[in-house]
Amino acid sequence: MSGVEITDTANKQAAVASTAHKAAAEAADKFELRHQALARRRLTSVQERLDAGRSLVRTLTQALAAESFTQLVCPGNVVAAYVSMGTEIETRPLLAWLLERGCKVLVPKLGSGLEIGWSVLQSMDDLRAVDGHGHLRPDEPDGAVLPPEALAQADMVFAPALGVDSRGFRLGRGAGWYDRALAARQPGCPLVAVCWPWEVLEDDLPAEPHDVPADAVLTPSGYHMFTVQ
């Protein structure tokens, strides 16, 4: 092997090692950010989470009217959202509001492995606790499981976040479920991240190629659309 080949090989190995080190550092950063976010959320009470959920609806109503986006949540349109769990902002007021407006509402229904399926939420009374999983999984409707590709029907998508940066990148729980599911979203379908006000971050989050940025963030105190990068 010539000296040039040895140098090239060494450079490639160094580049691979550098990339691996950077990925490990970013993973550690995200782990710490999740830990901090969940610790802060545990300080909220059940009533605070419910009040925040009601504020989401008021904030969204005002924002959609101001942005002339009310057509996205009109009768017959498909809106994908989620059922909150644990210390997340309570989303049942939002789900009930969408149903009252005549929207077809899709919520996650977990299948096997790391794949998210969807189910149509016909009524708030359809939600059931998932047997054997305690509070580790959100309540789900009784209806049939639709494939991940069902998200292609959606006119608007609401997704949970532990944090959102100024570019719209979300901090999730680490399983990557939503990033995989969002691959089925149609181009132009708005993605709205939902989080607490203090989880809207000034600093950029570590972002990977598969991460899907949100178009807007909704908190109990505001609705903000991100500038297209």
C-alpha positions in Angstrom: 0.0 0.0 0.0 1.4 3.4 -1.0 1.8 6.3 1.3 -1.1 8.1 -0.4 -3.4 5.1 0.1 -2.5 4.9 3.7 -3.2 8.6 4.2 -6.6 8.3 2.4 -7.5 5.3 4.5 -6.5 7.1 7.7 -8.5 10.2 6.7 -11.6 8.1 6.0 -11.3 6.4 9.3 -10.9 9.7 11.1 -14.0 11.1 9.3 -16.0 8.0 10.3 -14.8 8.4 13.9 -15.7 12.1 13.9 -19.2 11.4 12.6 -19.8 8.7 15.2 -18.5 11.0 18.0 -20.8 13.8 16.8 -23.8 11.5 16.6 -23.1 10.2 20.1 -22.7 13.7 21.5 -26.0 14.8 19.9 -27.8 11.7 21.3 -26.5 12.6 24.8 -27.6 16.2 24.4 -31.1 15.1 23.4 -31.2 12.6 26.3 -30.4 15.4 28.7 -32.9 17.8 27.1 -35.7 15.1 27.4 -34.7 14.5 31.0 -35.0 18.2 31.8 -38.3 18.6 29.9 -39.9 15.7 31.6 -38.7 16.8 35.1 -40.2 20.3 34.5 -43.5 18.8 33.3 -43.8 16.7 36.4 -44.2 20.0 38.3 -47.6 20.6 36.6 -50.8 19.4 38.1 -53.7 17.6 36.5 -55.8 20.7 36.6 -53.0 22.8 35.1 -52.8 20.3 32.2 -56.5 20.4 31.6 -56.6 24.2 31.8 -53.7 24.3 29.3 -55.6 22.0 27.0 -58.6 24.4 27.0 -56.3 27.3 26.3 -54.9 25.4 23.3 -58.4 25.5 21.7 -58.9 29.2 22.4 -55.4 30.0 21.0 -55.9 27.9 17.9 -59.3 29.3 17.2 -57.9 32.8 17.2 -54.8 31.9 15.2 -56.7 30.0 12.5 -59.0 33.0 12.0 -56.2 35.4 11.9 -54.2 33.3 9.4 -57.3 32.5 7.3 -56.7 28.8 7.9 -60.2 28.0 9.1 -60.7 25.9 6.0 -58.3 23.4 7.4 -60.6 22.5 10.2 -63.9 22.6 8.5 -66.5 19.8 8.2 -65.3 16.8 6.3 -61.6 17.7 6.5 -59.2 15.1 8.0 -57.1 16.2 11.0 -54.6 13.9 12.6 -54.0 14.6 16.3 -53.2 12.5 19.3 -54.5 11.6 22.8 -52.4 13.1 25.5 -50.9 11.0 28.3 -49.0 11.5 31.5 -47.7 15.1 31.9 -48.5 16.2 28.3 -51.0 19.1 27.9 -54.4 17.6 27.9 -55.6 17.2 24.3 -59.1 16.0 24.9 -60.5 19.6 24.6 -58.8 19.9 21.2 -60.1 16.5 20.0 -63.6 17.4 21.2 -63.4 20.8 19.4 -62.3 19.1 16.1 -65.2 16.7 16.3 -67.6 19.5 17.0 -66.4 21.2 13.9 -67.2 18.1 11.8 -63.7 17.0 11.2 -62.7 13.4 10.6 -60.2 12.9 13.4 -57.3 10.4 13.2 -55.4 9.4 16.4 -52.5 7.0 16.8 -53.2 3.4 17.4 -50.0 1.5 18.0 -49.3 -1.6 16.1 -46.4 -4.0 16.4 -42.8 -2.9 16.9 -42.2 0.8 16.3 -44.9 1.4 13.7 -47.7 3.7 14.4 -51.1 2.9 12.9 -54.1 5.2 13.0 -57.7 5.0 14.0 -60.8 7.2 13.4 -62.1 8.9 16.5 -65.8 9.0 16.1 -66.6 10.2 19.6 -64.7 11.0 22.8 -66.6 8.1 24.4 -64.8 5.7 22.1 -61.5 6.2 23.9 -60.4 3.2 25.9 -57.3 2.5 28.1 -54.9 0.0 26.5 -55.0 -3.1 28.7 -51.8 -4.1 30.3 -49.9 -0.9 29.5 -50.9 1.4 32.4 -50.1 5.0 31.3 -47.2 4.1 29.0 -49.5 4.2 26.0 -52.3 6.7 25.3 -56.0 5.8 25.3 -57.1 4.5 21.9 -60.5 4.3 20.0 -62.3 1.0 19.6 -62.2 1.3 15.8 -60.1 -0.6 13.3 -56.4 0.0 12.9 -55.6 1.9 9.8 -52.1 1.6 8.2 -49.5 4.4 8.6 -50.3 5.5 5.1 -53.7 6.7 6.3 -51.9 9.9 7.3 -51.8 10.8 3.6 -55.5 11.7 4.0 -54.8 14.4 6.5 -55.3 18.1 5.8 -53.6 19.1 9.1 -51.5 17.2 11.6 -50.9 17.9 15.3 -47.9 16.2 16.9 -46.6 16.2 20.5 -43.2 17.7 21.3 -41.0 18.0 24.4 -39.4 21.0 22.7 -39.3 22.9 19.4 -36.6 25.1 18.1 -36.8 28.2 15.9 -36.5 26.1 12.7 -39.5 23.9 13.7 -37.4 20.8 14.7 -39.1 18.8 17.5 -37.7 17.1 20.4 -39.6 13.8 20.7 -39.5 11.0 23.2 -36.7 9.2 21.4 -38.5 6.3 19.7 -38.8 8.1 16.4 -42.4 7.0 15.9 -43.7 10.3 14.6 -40.8 11.0 12.2 -41.5 7.6 10.6 -45.3 8.2 10.6 -44.9 11.7 9.1 -43.2 10.3 6.0 -46.8 9.5 4.8 -47.9 13.1 5.1 -48.8 14.9 1.9 -46.7 17.8 0.7 -48.3 21.1 1.9 -50.1 19.5 4.8 -49.3 21.7 7.8 -47.6 20.0 10.8 -48.2 21.7 14.1 -46.1 20.8 17.1 -47.8 21.1 20.5 -45.9 21.8 23.7 -45.7 24.0 26.8 -44.7 27.6 26.3 -41.3 27.1 28.1 -40.5 24.3 25.6 -40.2 26.7 22.6 -36.4 26.9 22.5 -34.1 29.7 21.4 -31.2 27.3 20.8 -31.2 24.9 17.8 -31.9 21.3 18.6 -29.6 18.6 17.2 -31.3 17.6 13.9 -30.8 14.4 11.8 -31.6 13.9 8.1 -34.8 12.0 9.0 -36.2 14.6 11.4 -39.3 16.4 10.1 -39.6 20.1 11.0 -43.0 21.5 12.0 -44.6 24.3 10.2 -45.9 25.9 13.4 -46.0 25.5 17.1 -49.1 25.7 19.3 -48.8 26.4 23.0 -51.5 27.4 25.5 -50.3 31.0 25.2 -49.6 31.3 21.4 -49.4 30.0 17.9 -46.3 30.7 15.8 -45.6 29.8 12.2 -42.0 29.1 11.3 -40.3 30.8 8.3 -39.7 28.4 5.5 -36.0 27.4 5.5 
